[in-house]
């Protein structure tokens, strides 16, 4: 049997003209980070806690907005 992936990208939003803000389930411990939009590389900064920003379960619906 196949093992299900433990990290799903659940939020991907333009943050500014150079970066995207993204959150993933991170094996039921949600984490968020910035991605360089030009090179699609992760930020070297530590991951943000994604609790309250990203659902734990990849099957749950989610809507997000950066203001």
C-alpha positions in Angstrom: 0.0 0.0 0.0 1.1 3.6 -0.6 1.8 5.9 2.2 0.0 9.3 2.1 2.1 12.4 2.0 2.3 14.2 5.3 2.8 17.8 4.0 0.3 19.6 1.9 0.5 23.2 0.8 -2.8 24.7 1.9 -2.2 28.4 1.5 -0.2 30.2 -1.2 -0.7 34.0 -1.4 1.1 36.9 -3.0 2.7 38.9 -0.2 4.5 41.6 -2.1 6.1 42.0 -5.6 9.0 39.7 -4.6 7.6 37.1 -2.2 4.7 34.6 -1.7 3.5 33.6 1.8 2.8 29.9 2.0 1.5 27.5 4.7 1.5 23.7 4.8 0.1 21.0 7.0 3.7 19.9 8.0 2.5 16.5 9.4 -0.3 18.0 11.4 1.9 20.8 12.8 1.2 23.6 10.4 4.1 25.8 9.4 4.3 28.9 7.2 7.2 30.7 5.4 8.0 33.1 2.6 9.0 32.0 -0.9 11.0 34.1 -3.3 8.6 34.6 -6.2 11.3 35.0 -8.8 13.3 31.9 -8.0 10.6 29.9 -6.1 13.1 29.3 -3.2 12.2 29.1 0.5 13.3 31.9 2.8 16.2 31.1 5.1 14.2 32.5 8.1 12.8 30.0 10.6 9.3 28.7 9.8 6.4 30.5 11.4 3.9 28.5 13.5 0.9 28.0 11.2 -1.7 27.3 13.9 -4.7 29.4 13.1 -3.4 30.2 9.6 -3.5 26.7 8.1 -5.7 23.6 8.8 -4.0 20.6 10.3 -6.0 18.2 8.1 -5.4 18.4 4.3 -9.0 17.3 3.7 -10.4 20.4 5.5 -11.5 23.4 3.5 -9.6 26.7 4.0 -9.9 30.3 2.9 -7.1 32.8 3.6 -6.5 36.5 3.1 -3.5 38.7 3.8 -4.5 42.3 4.7 
